[in-house]
Amino acid sequence: MKITYTVRLVILTALFASITFFGCKKDTSDTSSGVTQLLSFGPTGAQPGDTIRFFGNNLNTVTEIDFTGASVASSNFISQSNTEIHVIVPGETEKGYVTLKTPSGDITSKTQFNIGVTAIISSITAVARPGENITIKGDYLNWVTGVTFNYGKVVTTFVNQSKDQLEVTVPEDAQTGTLVLTYSGTDSGFVESTDTLHVTLPWVTALSPNPVKHADNLTITGTDLDLATKVYFSGVTDPVTDFVNQSATQIVVKVPGATVNGKITLEAASGVKTTSSMDLNMVMPAVTTMSPNPIDAGANVTINGTNLNLVNGISFVGGTAPITTFVSQSASKIVVTVPQGTLKGKVTLSVVNSTLTVQSADDLVLNGGLPPLADFPLPIYTDGLQNGFQDWSYTTTHDFNNTSNVRQGTTSILGVYDAGNGYQGLTFHNSAGVSTSGYTKLEFSVFGEAGTDGKTLNVVINGNYGGPKGVTIKGGEWSTFSLNLSDLGSPATLTEIVLQSAGWGGTIHVDHVGLR
């Protein structure tokens, strides 16, 4: 008999429908043995509340059907016969094998039962600490396989789980945000909460003592401080993670040596930081007066101020190392001998248990020191750049407002040259240029720090790197160089001056630059 295309299509459609309907492969039927048999069940795409059918032999002996997560007693079957049972899928049902209970034993399906569900979130706990349990309420939460906290922290092990409620522990590194629930089923997916879980953070309410000394214990008072894993101090790059002691209301921690005045910042395990509203202030020495001033090298100078008992070293300009032995010392006064070779400049105090230093506001002036330099008709640098010149330097460090070593006035230029970078230069640039008419000399003063004595400093004018003029630095003292403009190429207009190293590294100070 010839089978038409239409007939074949009907047959294939019927076969496909039967495959979709039945979730258990059909066993060999035995209706005469009296043995209870499960042959098939379906449909597999059912949802809670739908009717599902079980087909087999001697099914009238079944007393209960156990789904994963739910059970239906025979008294609640919609219908039951020798070959077929109809039941409503309980709402608590989860994916898994189905077991038919009979007086002669259990019958377990060969395939798992799966249904189509969509998890629903109705509410979540609003505020919680890391490590605490939160409750998520909704529907079909028994199908949830994972809870994702803000920034992708996933939890797959739950404290308790039911159809309408899920209890989960907040991870130690969880952050404030919404929750995303991943659920399984015939059509797995995810659902995000509309509400936000606010994860508790540590907060600072007080600092004591304040002010505090370096290396002393600081008591941080606040709330939920046991959640803090790191403490940041102003001026210190690395956080402190080793505490003297810690509780929910207090942290005691040693103050690092590089700490400066500023806020305290706490970091939780999540990486989220909170900052104190108040500043932590450091106890530091301060210089008010120095006498006598001017003074002779080798004489005793009295430094007056506050907290001077915290000073463990005093550096003078021109000296090679701090003075650590004093004639006398108290909180308000230090008497120290001025070493030979000291130059005019600030006095620098080193602080006990600290990497910080403190400078005097005034210069210590030496009797018989360098004579004053005459003012320039055209200054380029005198306590700052003049006449349109700008700092275009390309040294490792260049500070045009340095006060540590000054030849004349209040500031000078600090230049740090790196030998590894070849040729570097302090650069005075003027795009418009200044006329050299009426001037014959370029003059500047240089002080060389340790390691620069005898080094050559190239003077490059208007980019003429092929024909520089060299001067020799003297280490430990100021030298004034007066160069004829004719030796520098007789520029009619001056646009740039570079004081360039010749392949060496070290630190110099430059002051009082101009044309005469």
N, C-alpha and C positions, 0 to 999 in steps of 0.2 A: 504494500500500500504506500502510496506516495504521501509524504508528510509535507504540508505547505509551510512556508516561512512563518505565517501567522501562528500556526499550531505550535511550531517549534518555539516561538517566542513565548507563548503562554506556558509551555512546559518549563522552560528555563526560569521564567518569573516565579512559578510555583515552587521550584526547587530552591531558589534564592530566598524566598520568604520562609520556607521551612528551616533553612540553615540559620537565618537571623532569629527566628522564634525560639529555637531550642538551644539551651546553654549547656547541656550535658550530652555527651555522645551516647547514642542508644546502645544498651547492652543486649545480649541475646535473650529474647523473651522466653520465659518458662512459666506458663499459666497453670500447669497441672501439678507442679511440685509442692505448692503451698508456701514457697519461700517468697518473702517480700522483696521486690526488686524495684530500683529506681532506674528508669530507662532514659528519661530526659526531663528538663524543666526549662521554662522560659516565659516571657521573653527576657533576654539578657540586658536590654536597654531600659528596664523598668525604673521607676522612681518610687520613693517612699509614698505609700498610699495606693500604689497601683496593685492590680491583681496579678499574681503569678501562678502558673499551673505546673504541677508535677505529674508526670505520666509514668506508669509502671505496672507491676502485677502485685496483687494482694495488698494494695495500699490502704485497705480498710483496717489494717492492723497498726498503722502509724498512730502514735499517741502524742507526738510533739515534733515540730520542725524547728531546729536550732539554726538560725542565721548567725553570722559573726556579729556579736554585739546585741542580739535580740533573739527571743524565742516566741513561738506561737503554739499554744496548746490545741489539741484536737477540738476542744469545745469552742474554739474561736475560728476554726476553719470555715470558709464560706460554704464549701461543699466537700464531701469525701466519698469516694466509691472504691471499688476494687481496683480500678485502673487509673483513677485521676483524683487529684486533690487541688482545690483552689484556695489560696490564702492571700491576704493583703500584706504587702511588704511593710514591716514596722519602720517607724521613723528612725530608730536607733541602729538600723542595719548598716553594717560596714562590708567592705569587700572581703570575701573569703569563701571557704567551702561551706556547703550546707549539709547538715546532718539530720537524718530522719530517725526518730526514736521508735523502736518496736519492742515488744516483749521478748523477742528472740535475739535482740542486739541492735546496734547502731548501723545505719547505712550512710556513708559519706559520699558526696558527689565527687566525680572524677575531675570536674572543672570548677573554677571559682565563680561565685556569683558576684556580679558588679552592677552598680546602678548609676544613673546620672543624677548628680546633686550639685548644688551651688551653695557654698558656705556663705553665711550671712553674719555680719558683725553688728550688734545693736549697741554695745558699750564696752569700754575698756577702763581699767584703773587709770585715774588721772595723774597721780604722782607716786613715784616709788624710788627707793634707793637701789643701787646695784646690789645684787644678791638677794633682794626681796622677791616674793612671789606676787604676780599681778593676775587679775581675773579678766578674761575676755568672755563676754556673753553674746549669744546669738543663736543661730540654728545651723544644724549639720556640722557642728564643730568637731564631731567625732571622726570626720573625714579629713581633718587638717593634718598635714604631714610636716609642716615647718612654719615657724614664725620668724619673720625677718624684722629686726630692729633697724633704726635709722643708721645709715652708712653701711648697710649690707651685713650686719651681724646676724647670723642665722642660728636658730635653736630648733633642734628636732626631737629633743627629749623633754617630755612634759611632766609636771607634778601630778596633775589630774586631767582627765579628758572625758567629756560626755557629749551628748548631742547638743545641748544648749549651753555648755560652759567649758572653758579651757583655762587651766592654771599653769603658768609658766614662770620660771625664774629669770629675773632681769640679769643679763650678763654683766660682769664687772666693768667691761669697757663699752657698755651701751650708751647711746646718746639720745637726747630729747628728739622726738619726732613721731610720725605715724607708724603704725604696724602693718605689715603685709603678711597675710595668711595664704599659704599654698595648700591646696586640697587636692585629693585624688578622686577617682570615680571614672565613669565612662567618658566624661568630658572633664578632664582635670583643668585647673586654672588657679587664679589667685584673686584675692580681694583685699583692698586697703581700707583701714579704718579712717573715718572722717575726723575722729577726735585725735588729740595728740597725747602721747605719754610723756610726761615731764620727768626726766631723770634727775634726781637730787644731786647737787654739786656742793663741794666744800666752800664755805664763805668765811672771811676774816672780819671780826668785829673789833678787835683790839690788839695792840702790840706793846709788849713790856719786856725790859725797860725801853723807853724811847725818849731821848737818844740812847744809843747803845754803842759799846766799843767793839772793834773787830775781834773775832775769836771768842767773844762772850756768848753765853746762852741767851737766845731770844725766845720769849714765850708768845706764841701766836694763839689768841683766843678766838673762838668762832663756833660755827655749827657744822656738823657732818665732816669734821676735819679728819676722821679716820678714813675718808674716801680719797684724801690727797696722797699722791705718790711722789710728787716733786714740788720743791719750793724754789722759786726764782727770786734772786735779789737784784736790784738795780745795779748796773755796771758789771755784773758777773754773767759770763756767757753760759756756763754749764750749771744746770740746776743742782740743788742739794737733794739727795735721795736717802741719805743716812741720817735719821733723826735721833736725838737723845732720848725722847719718848714721844708717844703719840696716842691720843684718844679721840673720842668724838667731839670733845670740846676744846682740846688743847694740843698744840704741837710745840715741842721744845727743840730748837735747832741752833747749831753754832753759826755765827755770822761769818761768811767768807771774807778773806783779807782784801778783796778788790771791791767790796760793796761801797756804793756811793748813796747819797740821799735819794730816796724815791720809793715807789710802790713795791709791795710784796705780791707775787703772783703764785697761785696754787694751781697745780694740774692734776686732774683725776686720771684714772686708768684709761678712760675713753680718749684722752688727749685734749679734752675741753679745759680751758683755763678760766679762772676767776681772779680778779685783781682787787686788792685792798682799796678802800676809799681814802685811807690815810697814808701819809708818807712815813717811812722809817728814816730817822735822822741819825747820822753817825757822829760819835764824839771824836773830834779831830783837833789837833793843836792849831793855834793861830798866832801869828806874830803881830804885835802892835807897834813896838819901837825897837830900835837897835842903837846902842850908844857905847862908846863915842862913835860918831859918824860925821865926817871922815875919820879913818883910823889907820894906824901904821900896821903893816904886815908884821906878825910876831907878837902883837899886843892882844890883850883879852877884850873881846866884845861881849856886852851883856844884851841878850835877846830877851825882851819882855813879851808876855802874851798870856794865853790861856791853854790849859791842858798840855803844857810843855813836858810834863812827866811821861807823855806817850811818845816822845821823840827818841829814836835810837840811832840817829845819824844826821849830820849836818854837812851839806855840800856847798862849797864856795866856787864861784866862777874862776876857772883857771886851774882848779885842783883836779887831781887824777882819781881820788877816792874820797868817800864821805869820812868826816871826822866822827869817831864813835866814842872817844874818851873826852869827857868834859871836865872843866875845872869845878863846876858845881851844877846841880840840876834840881829844880822843883817844878810844881805845877804852873808857877807864874814866871819863872826865870831860869835861863840857862846862861852860864858863863863859859865861853869857849875861846881857845886861842886861834887867832886868824893865821892860817898857814902862809909861809912864804910862797910867792908866785900867785897869790890871789889877785884877781882882777875885779874891776867894778862890775856889779851886777846883783841879781837877786840871790838871796840865801834860800836854799832848798832843804826842807826838813823831811827825813824819812820817819815813817810811823810804825810803831811796834805792832806785830801781828797783821800787818797790812802791806799791800803792794802799792798803796797810794803815797803820794808826796804832797807837801804843802810848801808854797813859796811866800816869801815876804812881799809885801806890797811895794816897799821902797828898795832902791839899790843900796848896797853897801859900797861906799866910796873909799878908795885907798888913797892915803896921802902920797904925793909924789907920783901919781898915776899918769896916764897918758894925757898929753895936752889937748885942749879942745880943738876941734877942726873948724875952719872958717866956713861960713855959709856959702852955698853955691849960687852963682848968677843964674844957672839953670839946673835946679835939682831934679833928679830922676827918682831917687828913693831917699827920703829923710822922714823917718817915722811913718812911712807909707809911700805908695807910688804917687808921683807928681807929674804934671804937664802931659796928661793923656797916655802915659805908659801903663801897660797892663801886664799881669802875670801870665806868661805863656810857657811856664817851666815844664820840663819833662824829666825831672829827677824822681827818685823813688818817693821822697818826701820833700815838700817845699811849703814853708810857713812864712808868709810875709808879715806876720804880726807876732813874732816870737819875742819873748821877754827874758829868756834864760841867760842870754849873753849879748849885751848891747855895747857898742863902741861909743855912741853918743845919742842922747835923746832917751826915748822910752821903749822903742822896739827895733828889732833887726830882722834879717832874713835867715831862716834856718834851711839848709840844704843837705839832704842825705843822698849820696851817690852810691849806686850799686855797681861793683866791679863786674858782676856777671852780665850786666846789660850794656857793657862796652862804654859808649860815650853818652853821658847825660849832661843836662845843662839847666842852670837857673837862667830864665829868659825874661828880658824886659822888652816888650813889644809895643810899638806905636804905629798903627796902620796909616795914620795921616802923615807921620814923620815930623821931626822938628829940624829946623835949619841950624846948621853948625856955624853959620856966619858970626864972626866975632869971638868964637871959642877955639882954643888950641889944645885943650887937654880933656881926657876922660879920667875921672878919679873915683876910686872906691877903696873900702877897707875890708880886710878878710881876717877872720880868726880860724885857725885850723885845730880841730880836736885831735885826740890820740890817733896815730897812724897816718896822719896827713902831712907831717913835716917833710919838706923837700919835694912834695908832689907838685906837678905842673898843672896850672889852671889856664886853659886856653881862653882867650878873649876873641870872640867871633863877632864881627860887625856886619850887619845887613846881609846875613846869610853867606858870607865869604868863608865857608868852612875849609877851603883849600889854602887859605893864607892867614891862619890865626896868629895872634900875638900871645906868647906864653909868659906867665908870671909864676914865681915860686912861693908856695905857701910855707909859712912858719908855724910849727905846731906849738900850741899853748900860749899864743900871744897874738895881738892885733897888729897887722901890717897894712899900711896905706900905700896904694899903688897909683901913680900919676903917669898916664900914658899919653904920648903925643898923638893927636889925631892923624898927623902925617904918617905915623908908623902903623896906623890902622886903615890905611887906604885913602885918607883925606876925604871922607864922605861929605858931600854938600848937604845931604839930608840924612838924619839918623832915624831909622825905622826899627832897628832891633839890635840888642846887645845880648850875647849868650856867654855865660861863664861856664865853660864846659870842662868836665873831667877828661883826662886822657887815658882812659882804660883803667882807672883806679877806683876804689871804693872808700868811703869815709864821710865824715860830717864836717861841714864848715858853717860859719856865720858870716854874713855879708851886711855891711852897713854903710851909710853915707855915700850914696852914688850920685854923681852929677857931672856937669861940664863946667870947665873954667876957661 
